[in-house]
Amino acid sequence: MQPLLVKDIRNLLQGELICGSELWKVRDAIYYKRQDLTKRYTLIFVSRSDSINWGEINNKGPSLVISDLPASELKKALSDTTVIKVNNLVQAYWKFIEYYRGLFHIPVVTITGTCGKTTTKDMIKHILSKDRNVQASISSQNEPRRSFPYLMGIDEKTDAAVFEHGLGNSGNIKHQCMIYQPTIGIITNIGVHHLDGCHNLEGYIKAKSEIVDGIKKGGTLILNADDENTKKVPLQSFKGKIIYFGSSTRSDFRASTIKFSKNGMDFLLHFKNKTYKAFIQGYGEHQVYNALAALAAVNEIGMKMEEAISRLASYKNMTRHLEVSSGIGGSTIIDDTWTNNPTSVEAALKVLDSIGKGKNIILVLGDINRLGNFEKKYHREIGSMVAKRNIHTLITIGNKAEEIAKQAARDGTKANVHSFKDVNGIMDILDPILNRHAILLIKGPMSSRSMIEFANRLKMDT
């Protein structure tokens, strides 16, 4: 955080100094109870509904408390705490955010999408970080409550920022955009997820579309030209620049001649009547789409395409994202336990179609969560996708995933089908068939520690 003088903050918020000194600078800011107080010189927004532990705050002092609690409560502050009373905490909070974000005239990229958010974000950060100081969200920790601390991570040394949007319910992306005020917004794709919070696919598309109005005036929107649900995003109100990526002729950043190569994907990039050879680590056509979105963003920031493509080639794909390893008995294990939704399952199956040729394909599929009333529908659709393929063994884990097995059997799959409630007993099925002729894909929700640990066991040679 860029240090700010307490007196200047009081003037900004038109607050009343209850106690303490205002002639020092804050170096961090949190919202009490939403983020942990870990540092000295911290500004703390405290709402009327919060019970204050004054001792805790004082021990991390000097601290600055901003609150609309009654003055009688605020006067309980201890010696190393400064207190400013405001009329309305919510208004003060947003006024502070507006002021702080306005201090920095830098490119801020935010990303939403059903799949590829974290990968695209990390690609952008990787490409830019060689000669720029980049503030970015951590891994896939993208919940709305983290947005304020991420914004506070921007300071006078920051050259660019890139964040991904979390979506659990409608309104989440709108809220985050109000904090980040992005200059560039990206929608990687829109599949099916979080239907419990958005009610149905139409509600989910609408929630994703919140990024359109969240981009700062004159900003840029980067969209997947080939994604059917993204085409349903209303753009009439958007007055900025729109850039498309994909493999269709509509794309400003167009990929062709996409090929699997060692550890990744080769492709040709067509941009502004020029053609470039490019490579990205990680398997799958979807990985190329992530790369196209990242290249579009960094080019919009001002990087030359040749340099961006060169830096992209050294990007290392994230763990548990279709991560290929040697496994038990000389088998090949594909660990895709980072996340689980119908879109990512389909992408993983397409990768298997290419790298699984001539192998005995084994699928280990876990529950897909957050599908609301459409839970059985989408699990069954995956079962039908599986049944169309030449699969040796299908194993499902969990009550929801059992629908995949049932539908695959109904559709006449030739695979040996097994359903388990948990990982116990699965090795009895796998031990005899894990050999150099086998390739196993394991895919489950990141909330399932047991599936993640089971995937690691499969990668251990015995």
Secondary structure, 3 states (H helix, E strand, C coil): CCCEEHHHHHHHHCCEEEECCCCCEECEEEEECCECCCCCCEEEEECCCCCCCHHHHHHCCCEEEEECCCHHHHCCCCCCEEEEECCCHHHHHHHHHHHHHHCCCCCEEEEECCCCHHHHHHHHHHHHCCCCCEEECCCCCCCHHHHHHHHHCCCCCCCEEEEECCCCCCCHHHHHHHHHCCCEEEECCCCCCCHHHHCCHHHHHHHHCHHHHHCCCCCEEEEECCCCCHHHCCCCCCCCEEEEEECCCCCCEEEEEEEEECCEEEEEEEECCEEEEEEEECCCHHHHHHHHHHHHHHHHHCCCHHHHHHHHCCCCCCCCCCEEEECHHHCEEEECCCCCCHHHHHHHHHHHHHHCCCCEEEEEEECCCCCHHHHHHHHHHHHHHHHCCCCCEEEEECCCCHHHHHHHHHCCCCCEEEEECCCCCHHHHHCCCCCCCEEEEEECCCCCHHHHHHHHHHCCCC
